[in-house]
Amino acid sequence: MQLDLNLLAALDALLEEGSVQAAADRLHVTSPAMSRSLGRIRRTTGDQILVRTGRTMTPTPYAIAVREQVHELLQQVQGVLAPSRELDLATLDRTFTLRWHDSLVAVAGPKLLTAVREQAPGVRLRFIAESSGDTPGLRRGEVDLEANANHTPAADIRNELVVGEIRQVVAVRRNHPLTKRKTITAAQYAAAEHVTVSRRGHLTNAIDEVLAQRGLTRQVVASAATEAAAFAIIRTTDLLVTVPELTATTAAQDLDLALLPLPLETPPAAVYLSWHQRYETDRAHTWLRNQARTALRSASE
């Protein structure tokens, strides 16, 4: 049986009003149109629904029995097909999965979590680590929101630049020999031993291309999957790590590191938020994006 949902609305109006004309007025249709709907309902259910008693219409026992169920069912259908435009944060119960660069979790995660807990105490955030390779987590719905330096070119992925022009700095241990100098040259920078940050284990990056243009080559002796791991390495060695100033500032304070200007002109780093287009008009997701944007920009100031 193919059910016309318009019949459900007509049946609800007929049972509530007890009159073809009143039901027609309620749904803003003509009386003949409502009469035709009543005829179709009778054929579908095999019941008269309303029978004439003098000048009034009386519901049948079947109609009386299903009246509340019909009304509740119509409300459910309307809720599915026309979801509320209002978002009640106080009652929102949802878990969001965020795949963020670990350094962004460190500097902006606490701010985001605090804002979320204050506004929507029923919301939970799952911060998961970035993969060593590209994964379709956004497309498969496994990840709700990404935050990193990558702009995803796929047509079904939305990208928003939330932080731009992030300078890179050189982080070293507090008593590193280079800290005795007011500035360091590109040659001195290249001559030092370095650790790179790469979740894929790469020993080179864009900095090496800039050095090569000057005829310089740096000595990279290790790579670390995360900035946190790289910071742990340089705390007890003479290695250097070059990282975005956004994430290095907090680490320098907490881990007693020193930050030196990078003696090279490199393209500024950026932070993008990325999500699948299925969430473009999702009000809860839009709210989360607003909170994430605010937290990331606040951390960069």
N, C-alpha and C positions, 0 to 999 in steps of 0.2 A: 504494500500500500504506500503510495506517495502522498504524503501529508502536506497540504498547503498551510503554512504557519499563519496565514491571514485568517484561516478558519478558527484557529485557536484564539486569536484576538476577538473574532466575532462571537465565538461561543462564550468567552468570558464576559463580554458586554451583554449578551442576551441573558445570561444567568444572573448578572448583577442587576440589570435594569428590569427584567421580566417583561419586556415589550420590544417589539421589532422597531417601532418608531424611535423609542428612547435609545435603543442600542445604536441605531443608525445615526442619531444626533451625536452620540458620544464619540463615534468613530469618524464623524464628518463624511458620511456616505448617504446615498439616497435610500429611502425606505424600500423600493423595489430591489436594490442591490443587496440590502440586508436580508430581505425575504429569500433571495436566491441563495445567499450564504446559509441561511437556516435550512433550506432544502438540501444543500450539499452535506451539511452536518448530519441531518437526519439519515441520508443515504449512507454516510460513512459509519455512523454509530449504530444504525438500526434502531434508533429510539426517536420518539417524537420531540423530546427535549422540552418544548413548551406546547401546551394544549389550551384551546380556548375554553374559558368558563365564563359565559355571559359576555361582558365587555372586556374582560381581563384575560391574561394568559397565565396559566398555572404550570410551574415546572413539574416534570415527571419525577418519580422516585429516583430514577437513574441520574437525572440532572441535579437533584438535591445532593445525591451521594458524591458526585464528582466536582461540585462547584468549587470547594476550597482547593482541591488538587489542581483543577484547571487554572485557577488564579495564581497559585504558587508556581506552576509550570511556566505560565506566561511571563512571570517576573524573572524566572531563571533564564528563559530564552532572551528576553530583553537585556538582561545583564551581560549575556555572552555576546550578543550582536551589537550592543551599544554600551560598551563599558563606561563606567563613570569617568568623567574628566577630572574629578577631584582625587587628590592623593592624601590619604590620612597617614602621616608619618608615625603618629602615636601607636597605630595598630599594624603598621607594615611588618610583615613577617617574611623575611626573604634572606637568602644567602647569596652573596656576590663573590665570584672568583676573579681575582685580580692577578695578572701575570706582569709584574713590574721588575725592572732592573733592581738588583738588590740594594744599590746605593740610594735609589729613589724611595724604597721602602724605609730605609734608615732615616732619611731626612724629612720625608713627607708623610710616611705611614702613621706616626703618632698623631700628627695634626688631623689627618683624615679620620682616624679611628675616634678621636675625641669628638669631632663634629658629628659623626654618625651616631655615636652613643648618646649625645645630648639631644639630637633631633628624632632619632628613630631607634629606640632601645631594643626593638625586636629584630634589627638587621645584624647579620653576621658577615664579616669579611674574611675571605680565604686568600692570603697572599701566597702564591706559589712561585717557585723558582723558574727562571727562563730556561728553555731547553738548549742543548748544545747544537740543535739544528732547527730549521724552520718547521713549525707545526701548524696545522690548520685548526687550532683550538678555537679561535674566534668563529670560524665558519661552522664548526661542528657544535657550537654552543657550550663547549667545555670551559671557555674563558669569557667573562663578561667585559673586561676592560684591560687593555694593555697600556703600559707607560714605559717608554724607552726612547732611544735616539733614532729609531727606524720609522720611516714613512712607508707604509704598506701600499703598493700600487694597485692592488686588486680592486676591481670595480665595486664589489659588494662590501668593502671595508671602508669605514669612515675614519678619517684622520684629522686631528686638530693640533696645531702647533700651540702649545701652552707656555713654553719657556724657550726663548731663543737667545742667541748671543752669549752663550755660556763660555767663559774663558777657561783655558786649561792651565794648570799649575803643576809644579814639580813638588812632590812630597818626599821628605827624607826624615830620618830620625833627628831628634832635637840637637844632638852634638855632632852631626855629620860635618866632615871637613869643609864642604861647600857652604855651610851656614856662616863661616867666618868671612866670606866675601859679601860685599854689598850687592853685587850682581854677578851673574855667571854668563859666559859667552856660549855661543853655539858649539864651539870646539870643545870647551870644557864639559858641556852637557853631553856631547857625543862620546867623549872619552870615558865617562863614568859607566858603571855597570847598571843595567836596568832590569826591571821586571815589568812585563806587560800584563794587562788585564784582558782576558779573552776566555769566554766560556767554551770556545772551540779549541783553545790551546794554541792560538796563533802567536808567533813570536815577533811579527811585524805588523805595522798598521800605517795609517796615513802620515804619522810623524816621520817614518823612515823615508817616505817619498819626498817630504820637504827637506830632510837632511841630504838626501841624494842630490837634490838640485844645487846644493852648496858644496858638493863633493865630499860629504861627510857620511860616516857610517857609525852607528852606535852599537854597543855590545850588549845584546839582550841575553841574559843568562838563565832566565826563568819566565814562565807565564803562570798566572793565577786565574782561577775561574771567576773570582769575585774580587771587588775592591777590598772587602773586609780581609780576605786572605792575603792580598798584596800588602795591605797596611801592616798586618802581623809580621810579614817577612821583613819589611824595611825597618821595623822597630829595633831589630837586633842585628842588622847588617848595614853595609854602606851602599846598598842598592837604592836606585831611584825609581819612582813610579810617577807617571804623568797621568793626571786624572782631571775631570771637570772641577772647577772651583766650587761649584754648587755642593758637591758631595764631600769635597776635601776639607772644607772649613770646619764642619762639625767633627769630623774624624781627628783633625789636628788638635782640637781642644780636648777631646776625650782621650786620645792616645798619646798626647804630648809629642806631636810631630811638628816639624817646621815646613812651611810652604815657601817656595821660591818661584819667582816669575819664570815662565817658560821663555827662553831666548829665541823663540821662533814665531813666525807668523803662520798660524794654522787656521783652517776653517773653524769657526765657532761651533761648539756642540749645541744640540737642541733637544728638547723633550717633546714627544708627541703622545697624545692619547689616541688610542685606536679601539674601535668596536665594530661589530657587524651591523649591517643596515637593518636587521630585524628589530634592533633596539632603538632605532632612530626616534620613534614617537612613544616609546615606553616611558611613562611618566616617572616611575621609580628609577629607571636607568638614567633618565635625564637628570634627576635630582642627584644621583650618585656622581655623574660626570661633573656637575657643578661643584660638588664638594671636593672632588679630586682635583679639579682645575684650581680651586682656591688654595688647597693645601700645597700643591706643587709650586704655584706662583709665590705663595707666602714663604716657602722654604728657600726660594731663589733670591729673595730681597735682602 
